[in-house]
Amino acid sequence: MKIQKVLKTENAFRVTPLRIGELLIDPPLVLAPMAGVTDRPFRRLAARLGAGLVTTEMISSEGLIRNHSGSWNLFKRDPEIGVPVAVQIFGSDPETMAGVARKVAERGADSVDINAGCPVRKVVRQGAGAALLRTPGKLFAMVSAVKRAVDIPVTVKIRIGWDQRAVNVVEVVRGLEAAGADAVTVHARTAKQLYGGEADWRQIRRATQAVSIPIIGNGDVMDPSDADRMLSETGCDAVMIGRAALGNPWIFSAIARHWGRVGPWNPEPTWKDFRETVQAHLQAFRAERPLPPGHYRKVLMWYSRGLPESSPLRARLMTVRTIGAMEAVFRDWIDALASGDLPFHVCKAGEESARCR
């Protein structure tokens, strides 16, 4: 049985780095692929704040094989990112996926990740994403084809099954290992659950016990204590953070610091750090990926989560229409919070975050 090496010290868990092929991922903390979220500015931010591996948004294999500029824009090399970057691709044809994997490897991807977990209808009806859990033989053939096509590590992101009547995580991870996958991420929900209900970490443990390749656990990690529990309860080799990082990239530095890592981040970020991070993120976002003002509003709402007086802020943001006005409203809100007694660092990914609500 493969168990993550976790040494409990007085104040932290010390965890071993994750090795996937030739990649060393330290800390073993991964930014999940999220459509519309994990663009280059966000990947850069997560890496700077402690993620050991970052992942692109999922990218259509059909778009890449046809050289659609919009698809390739989702994967841009960034010299400022000092950690490995995985490119996640989705599709239903093994040979097309192999050809795409070869292309992204040639353009500098550090690893390629196959999406076999997305439950969104427009992906599933193509026979891609979580639909592959219903045809595991096809998924295994896809992994074999991709593995033959590239020299970089090949990983797969799955869910525990299609629904509660078809939880086949052990069968799938064993087949993926046999097909040549270098690691597997297990999101501990079924496809039918979407993002509701609780993640079933017992299924991650079953996966870690079934194979010798690394298993990355995903689902319901919200703070450092959750990350500790996932490692200790499941034996997984790394933790992946997805929705908990929306508007809260500091979750990576909180966990990394808790695990004894030292980085360039402020150990106790201030309201000034918060303001500057949001401003820099929006400026980079605007330069890289111009979108309607509504998208900027959504990003600012993400950043407001878990902070005091966030409901009035969101109501105010809905009344303004320009990006400049949204940023002004947000700055005024931060200034008001900064004048109070509550330190910013306890609100984002800290064990005391309940104080902010």
Salt bridges, closest charged atoms under 4 A:
ASP26 OD1 - ARG261 NH2 2.44
ASP39 OD2 - ARG289 NH1 3.93
GLU57 OE2 - ARG289 NH1 2.81
GLU62 OE1 - ARG66 NH2 3.36
ASP78 OD2 - ARG44 NE 2.75
GLU80 OE1 - ARG44 NE 3.84
ASP110 OD2 - ARG77 NH1 3.58
ASP163 OD2 - ARG165 NH2 3.46
ASP182 OD2 - LYS147 NZ 2.65
ASP200 OD1 - ARG202 NE 2.89
ASP220 OD1 - ARG189 NH2 2.60
ASP226 OD1 - ARG229 NH2 3.27
ASP228 OD2 - HIS258 NE2 2.48
GLU233 OE2 - ARG229 NH1 3.25
ASP237 OD2 - LYS2 NZ 2.78
GLU276 OE2 - LYS272 NZ 2.63
GLU288 OE2 - ARG40 NH2 2.72
GLU288 OE2 - ARG44 NH2 3.80
GLU327 OE2 - ARG286 NH2 2.85
ASP335 OD1 - ARG275 NH2 2.63
GLU352 OE1 - ARG355 NH1 3.16
